[in-house]
Amino acid sequence: MNRRAPLTVAIGLTAALALAGCSADSSANSSVDAGKASGAKPELKVTGAYMPQPPVTDLAAGFLIVTNDGGADKLTSVTSDISDNISIHQTVNDRMQEVTSFGIPADGTLDLERGGNHIMFMDLKRKPLQGQKVDVVLHFEKSGPVTVELPVKEPTYNPPKQ
C-alpha cells in the first residue's frame, strides 16, 4: 500500500469530496428493532448505489444504502479493480475518519451518503466517466460478499430520498 504524508492525504480527500459536492450533513441514518433475535441471519439488500464522477484527482467516493431484514451484520471492507486502496470512512463534525467497519443493525439500514459515512477510493487506476459503472465487492462479517455496480453520475448528483 502506498503511504502518503497524513497532511497530503487529508488535504486531497477534503478537496475530492468538496469537488464531488459533499454536503455538510454528517448524519448516518440507521434503525434497530430490539425484538429481532441476535442470532438471526442477516438479509442484506443494496440500493441507491452511485459514484459521482471524480474530479481531476485520483480520488473518488462511493455511496449506497444497505437494508437489513435479518440479524445484525457489519460491513468490513470494499474491494474493486478500480483501486487497490479503498477504505470506509465515517464523518463526524464535518471530519472524515477511516474506520474498520460499519455496523448494520438487525432490521435496520446503513446509509453511506454525501456529507456522511462513505466509501473512499484512493490512487485510482483509471478515472471513471459519467455513464460508466464501477464494480465493487462489499465484504461483510457474517454475510457473504455482495457485488454491486456503482453507476458514475455527474459530480453534483444527489439521489432522491427513499
N, C-alpha and C positions, 0 to 999 in steps of 0.2 A: 504494500500500500504506500502510495506516495504521500509523505508528510510535508505539510507546509507550515510556515510560521503561523501560530494561532491568530495573530492580528490580521494577517493577509487573508486567511480563510474567513474570519469573521466579517471583514470588510467585503469580500467577494460574495458571501452568502447574503449579506444585507442588501447589497446592490442588486443581486439577481432577483431576490424576492420583491424588492421595491419596483424594479422594472417589470416584473411579472404581474404587478398590480395587487400585491397583498394588501389587505385591509388592516385596520388597527384592532379588529375584533379578535380577542385571544381566547374566546371560549371554545371548548370542545364539548359537544352535546353527547350525553350518554344517559341511559336509564337502566334501572335494575329492578327485577321482580324478585323480591326477597323470598317468595314462595317457591321458586324453582330449586329443585334438588341440586346440590353442588356436584353430584356425581353424574349428572345428565351429560350426554354427548353434545358438543357444540354443533349447531346447524347454521352455517355461515352463508351469507349471500352478499355479493359485492355489487353496488350500483353507483351511478354518478361519477364514474372514473374519468379523469382527464388530466392532461398536462398542458399548461399554457406554453405557447411557442417560446422557447428560451431566448433571452436577449443574446447579444454578441458573445457573452462569456461562455465558459464551458460548464455552466451550472444550469440545473433545471429543477423544478418542483413537480410533485405529483399529488393529486387529491382524489379522494374516493370515500365512500361510506360502506362500512361493513355492518350488516344487520345480523344479529344472532338470535335465532329462535330456539336455542337449546341452552346447554350449560356453558359456564364461563370458559373463556379461552384467552390467549394472548397472541398479538402479532409480534413476532420476534425478529424478523428481518425481511428484506426485499432484495431480490436479485433480478438482473436484466442484462441482455447483451449490449445495451447502450452504454453501460458504465460498470467498472469493477469497484467503484467507490460510491456505494449507496447507503444512506443511513436514514433513520427515522428521528424526527425532531419534534419536541414539544415547544410551544410558545407560551411563556408566562410573562406578564407585564411587558409585552412587546419585545421580548428577548427570546431568541432561539437557543435550544439546548438539546444536544444529542441524547437519546435515551436508548436503553437496551430492549425495551418492549413497551407495547401499549395494551392495557387490559381491555377485554371485550366482555362486559358483564353478561350474565345469563339473561336472556330475553331483553338485551339492550343493543346499543349501537356504538360504533367507533366512527366518529366523523374526522376525516383528515381534510381540512378546508383552509382556504386562504385566510391568512392572519392568525391561524391556529396551528394545531398539530398537522404535520405533513411528511411526505417522503422527499428526501433531498438527494438529487443525482449530481455528483461532482466528477470532474475530469471526463466529460462526455467524449465518447469515441467518435460520435457524429452528432451534428445538430439536427434534431428532428424538425420537420417543417409542418406548418399548418396543413391539416388534411391527412397527414400520415398517422399511423398508430404505432405505439411503443408497447411491446410485450413485456410484462413484469410478472414475477412469481412472488406471491406473498407467502411467507413461511409462518406457520402458527405452532404454538406449543403443543396443542392436543390434536388439532385437525391436520389433515394432510395439506400439502402445498396447493395453492389456488393460482392458476394463471389468469391474468386479467389484461385486456387491451386498454391502453390509455390513449384515446383519441387526442391528437395535438390540436389545440384550439388557439384562437387569436390571443395575444398577450393579456387583453382586458376581459376575457370571457369569465362570466360568473354564472354558474348553473342556477336554474330556478330552485327555490326551496321546496323540499318534498314534504 
